[in-house]
Amino acid sequence: MNTVKLIIALLFSVLTFGQDVAKKEKWTLEDCIQYAKEKNITIQSAALDQNSAEVNYSQSKSSRWPNLTGSASQSLSNGNTIDPITSDYVAQQIHSTSLGLNTSVTLFQGNQVNNQIKQNKFQVDQNSMYVKEAENNVVLSIVEAYMQALYSNDGVTIALKNLESSQKQMEVAKARFEAGSVAKKDYTDAVSQVATNKYSLIAAQNTYDLQLLTLKQLLELEPEDAFEIETTVNNLVVNELPDKIEVYTNALAQMPEIQASKLGIAISEKDLDIAKGTFLPTLTLSGSLGSGYTSTQNLGFADQLDLNFNQRVGLSLSIPIFNRNQSKSQVQNAKISIEKSKIEYRTVQKELYKKIETAWQNAKASLEQTEQAIAAKEAAQESYTLAQKKYELNALSTSDLVVAQNTLTNAEQNYFQAKYLSILYTQLLQFYQSNEIKL
């Protein structure tokens, strides 16, 4: 009954979750980031690697414990042979049964077991950093795709506005042509511009749809799931950029790829300790319990098990003398791995600084470009407004009006591009300081 209730509860939660996804009208950037952290398969794959590392760590701790195996055998022998139970030499058919329990535990093995446990713990910690790194990479991909989608959405808005304006211009040009006040070329220019703007609108809408597809795939949404983003963006005005060295210093202390690389050095150092342990002796404690039955004795099965019951305890010491330089080679390779891990650590630091430097330079440039783009857009808007008035008075040709409209379109596109780039790169600088990304 409890199983049935559990299945029903699970089905209800799945259906409810599916309805929540379907009913969500607009996805904010925060919604996308939170959802992706739970559903993105790249993050899930990294989490499975961490689970595997935890299993290895748990198993290595168990290697300190004694093992225990049981054995049972039944045999039939004929002719001159040794009785497996009494060890007497006999010349007859023998039925025998052997039962036993065996155990052993390593008391000392050059401290290799302890070092292996410590190394596996480092690998658990490293994989947890890989999970955070995977989350960060997905977050950055979502932020970039979201910004591209916002930019593409504004491109659709611009294209739609241009189409509506050009359709009005075509109607005016048609009326003037029919009235004979303008040449046919002026009218055909207007018709051509409408077609061009329709083409631009289709292209802009397609670009926007492709960006939404990119976001849906990052979120692991199904193809049939409806998906729209929130296009309202807060005015994230940045008056002054943070010091890039300060950003880098904070990132060194917090970014998971730095911590994972640092743990890589510790893991390599444990490899060296394990390799050095192969030069040392191994001491093993073992023990066994056994008994058996043989047809050569005139006693019952239970009586023989009691009579033949035996116990054994032993210590075994293995001293390495020469193993064809295997231990020496392991030590040398471990030292090489340590140096490679240190180089990898420096490489990761350099890559992080390059990312921060690039983000800082791009943020600086895009903020300056935004200021210039605003001025250019305002000037182009004023010029286009004047051109429209002249066109209404039949003092400007359609082709000249199209030139003014294209100039305004380019200015608006440059503005939106600079705006979203400035938001993207300033938020990246916040991200590298472990601050929340938000719009």
TIROKOL-119896 format. One line per 10 residues: for each residue z, x, y of C-alpha. Coordinates in pm, whole numbers, plus 50000, padded with zeros to 5 digits. Example, Ala and Ser with C-alpha at 12.3 -4.5 7.8 and 13.67 -1.06 7.14 Angstrom:
! TIROKOL-119896
50780,51230,49550  50714,51367,49894
END
This chain:
! TIROKOL-119896
50000,50000,50000  50086,50285,50235  49751,50448,50156  49564,50131,50251  49755,50108,50579  49676,50472,50657  49303,50420,50592  49299,50111,50812  49480,50300,51090  49233,50587,51070
48933,50354,51080  49082,50171,51377  49140,50497,51566  48783,50612,51496  48637,50279,51610  48857,50277,51918  48758,50634,52001  48390,50547,51961  48435,50249,52192  48608,50468,52450
48312,50708,52449  48064,50423,52476  48255,50246,52753  48308,50554,52967  48078,50494,53263  48096,50822,53453  48214,51157,53321  48388,51382,53570  48388,51759,53526  48752,51739,53416
48658,51476,53153  48383,51700,53017  48607,52007,52997  48893,51824,52825  48663,51652,52576  48474,51972,52492  48796,52160,52417  48868,51902,52148  48519,51849,52006  48297,52153,52067
48197,52310,51735  48206,52666,51871  48574,52620,51955  48637,52453,51619  48471,52745,51438  48694,52992,51623  48998,52780,51532  48899,52795,51164  48880,53174,51187  49232,53170,51326
49346,52949,51036  49195,53199,50794  49380,53484,50965  49706,53289,50937  49645,53239,50563  49591,53614,50521  49908,53687,50717  50111,53448,50503  49969,53599,50185  50046,53954,50296
50411,53859,50354  50421,53722,50000  50309,54060,49865  50670,54178,49906  50779,53938,49636  50773,54007,49260  50494,53855,49058  50555,53654,48743  50314,53590,48458  50359,53415,48127
50171,53490,47807  50126,53328,47468  49909,53431,47177  49841,53322,46822  49680,53558,46572  49574,53575,46208  49525,53911,46035  49444,54006,45676  49457,54333,45485  49634,54653,45581
49768,54600,45931  50071,54632,46157  50284,54326,46207  50264,54249,46584  50623,54119,46584  50816,54360,46357  50576,54655,46391  50599,54703,46010  50296,54824,45818  50201,54550,45571
49914,54465,45339  49903,54088,45347  49780,53797,45550  49990,53747,45865  50026,53446,46094  50198,53548,46419  50292,53396,46752  50385,53602,47060  50550,53466,47378  50637,53661,47690
50722,53668,48061  50632,53970,48275  50722,54060,48631  50678,54355,48863  50753,54438,49224  50647,54730,49438  50956,54898,49582  50772,55157,49787  50403,55220,49852  50390,55451,50150
50497,55159,50373  50148,55016,50326  50273,54663,50259  50474,54647,50583  50187,54796,50781  49943,54548,50628  50172,54260,50727  50193,54389,51085  49817,54435,51098  49756,54080,50975
49995,53950,51242  49790,54135,51503  49478,53972,51361  49638,53627,51393  49717,53701,51758  49368,53839,51812  49204,53530,51664  49417,53308,51887  49267,53502,52179  48920,53445,52034
48990,53071,52034  49087,53087,52402  48780,53297,52475  48560,53040,52301  48722,52766,52510  48660,52967,52826  48296,53026,52737  48243,52657,52672  48419,52567,52997  48195,52804,53192
47885,52663,53022  47995,52310,53109  48068,52398,53470  47728,52563,53507  47547,52273,53337  47742,52021,53545  47647,52198,53868  47284,52209,53756  47300,51838,53678  47444,51761,54023
47170,51967,54186  46905,51792,53974  47051,51454,54063  47022,51534,54433  46664,51642,54359  46598,51293,54222  46750,51141,54536  46528,51354,54759  46217,51277,54554  46293,50903,54561
46349,50910,54937  46021,51097,54990  45835,50848,54772  45970,50552,54967  45876,50718,55298  45528,50808,55177  45469,50450,55053  45554,50316,55399  45325,50575,55552  45045,50471,55317
45086,50108,55422  45065,50209,55789  44764,50433,55723  44590,50154,55529  44641,49906,55811  44511,50153,56067  44211,50242,55853  44124,49876,55805  44163,49830,56180  43933,50127,56235
44183,50328,56437  44195,50622,56194  43946,50799,55972  43935,50738,55597  44067,51092,55537  44394,50998,55705  44432,50706,55466  44338,50907,55154  44584,51178,55260  44856,50913,55257
44743,50784,54916  44742,51141,54780  45090,51205,54910  45225,50892,54736  45080,51015,54407  45223,51362,54465  45568,51220,54540  45555,51000,54229  45477,51311,54027  45767,51495,54193
46004,51206,54119  45907,51203,53751  45956,51580,53729  46293,51559,53907  46413,51279,53679  46305,51475,53373  46492,51783,53494  46802,51573,53547  46774,51415,53201  46741,51758,53041
47057,51876,53217  47240,51570,53089  47115,51656,52740  47258,52007,52776  47595,51861,52871  47586,51607,52585  47527,51885,52335  47811,52091,52474  48031,51785,52436  47900,51719,52082
47809,51361,52175  47574,51166,51951  47215,51102,52068  47280,50728,52098  47588,50774,52317  47539,50667,52677  47619,50947,52917  47629,50967,53296  47819,51205,53520  48020,51143,53833
47799,51265,54116  48060,51237,54391  48186,51584,54478  48485,51664,54695  48428,51878,54999  48551,52210,54862  48543,52412,55180  48638,52778,55133  48724,52962,55452  48800,53296,55293
48725,53446,54955  49007,53607,54755  49017,53984,54729  48797,54078,54434  49028,54362,54321  49318,54118,54318  49109,53874,54115  49021,54153,53871  49384,54261,53838  49491,53904,53760
49205,53865,53513  49302,54184,53328  49646,54039,53265  49527,53693,53159  49172,53684,53022  49175,53643,52642  48886,53885,52580  49096,54164,52734  49397,54076,52521  49182,54049,52208
49027,54389,52270  49370,54543,52328  49488,54396,51998  49181,54552,51837  49327,54894,51918  49660,54797,51757  49476,54675,51447  49289,55006,51418  49614,55198,51457  49762,55003,51167
49458,55100,50960  49555,55461,51024  49914,55398,50915  49791,55228,50597  49555,55516,50523  49835,55772,50567  50045,55574,50320  49799,55654,50040  49927,56015,50044  50277,55896,49945
50414,55800,49600  50430,55442,49475  50748,55318,49306  50727,54999,49099  50998,54803,48921  50888,54597,48623  51054,54380,48363  50965,54154,48074  51107,53900,47830  50944,53842,47494
50979,53698,47149  50763,53590,46860  50718,53454,46510  50558,53621,46207  50489,53485,45861  50620,53806,45703  50979,53703,45775  51154,53438,45571  51301,53259,45873  51207,52945,46065
51018,52948,46393  51325,52884,46614  51539,53134,46427  51275,53406,46463  51237,53337,46838  51610,53399,46871  51608,53702,46640  51301,53866,46797  51402,53803,47159  51367,54125,47361
51411,54239,47723  51263,54531,47909  51324,54684,48253  51134,54984,48381  51062,55197,48685  50722,55350,48741  50653,55629,48988  50295,55716,49074  50242,56038,49269  49897,56099,49421
49784,56455,49358  49409,56450,49409  49190,56142,49453  48865,56315,49546  48950,56318,49919  48950,55938,49941  49278,55930,50134  49161,56204,50368  48838,56015,50437  49030,55693,50502
49249,55867,50758  48948,56022,50933  48761,55689,50944  49073,55516,51077  49097,55768,51362  48731,55710,51442  48792,55333,51446  49078,55380,51693  48850,55570,51932  48579,55306,51895
48835,55032,51968  48940,55215,52285  48577,55243,52393  48530,54872,52321  48838,54798,52532  48698,54992,52827  48361,54821,52780  48520,54476,52791  48707,54574,53108  48383,54689,53269
48203,54370,53168  48484,54160,53312  48474,54349,53641  48095,54308,53654  48130,53932,53607  48393,53909,53881  48199,54135,54118  47884,53930,54058  48067,53602,54112  48230,53736,54429
47900,53866,54573  47720,53543,54483  48001,53334,54632  47983,53535,54954  47605,53506,54972  47595,53134,54886  47861,53049,55147  47658,53228,55413  47338,53065,55285  47505,52724,55301
47573,52768,55670  47213,52865,55737  47083,52590,55510  47281,52329,55703  47129,52449,56030  46780,52453,55880  46823,52105,55731  46944,51959,56059  46652,52115,56247  46403,51997,55984
46552,51646,55994  46516,51633,56371  46157,51759,56349  46072,51502,56084  46229,51223,56289  46016,51322,56589  45709,51345,56368  45774,50993,56235  45794,50858,56589  45466,51027,56679
45310,50889,56362  45425,50539,56450  45254,50581,56788  44940,50703,56611  44981,51040,56784  45013,51238,56461  44793,51257,56152  44917,51180,55804  44866,51542,55694  45082,51669,55980
45352,51418,55893  45338,51534,55530  45389,51891,55646  45703,51785,55836  45826,51590,55534  45771,51885,55299  45956,52112,55538  46251,51873,55535  46236,51847,55155  46247,52225,55116
46535,52248,55364  46731,51981,55177  46670,52148,54842  46780,52484,54981  47093,52324,55118  47190,52156,54792  47116,52472,54597  47334,52682,54827  47605,52415,54826  47637,52392,54449
47607,52767,54401  47891,52820,54647  48102,52564,54459  48014,52723,54125  48096,53081,54222  48410,53003,54422  48537,52801,54125  48454,53092,53896  48678,53313,54105  48953,53055,54062
48886,53050,53689  48926,53429,53656  49270,53389,53814  49355,53123,53551  49349,52848,53813  49216,52503,53730  48848,52434,53789  48800,52102,53965  48555,51916,54186
END
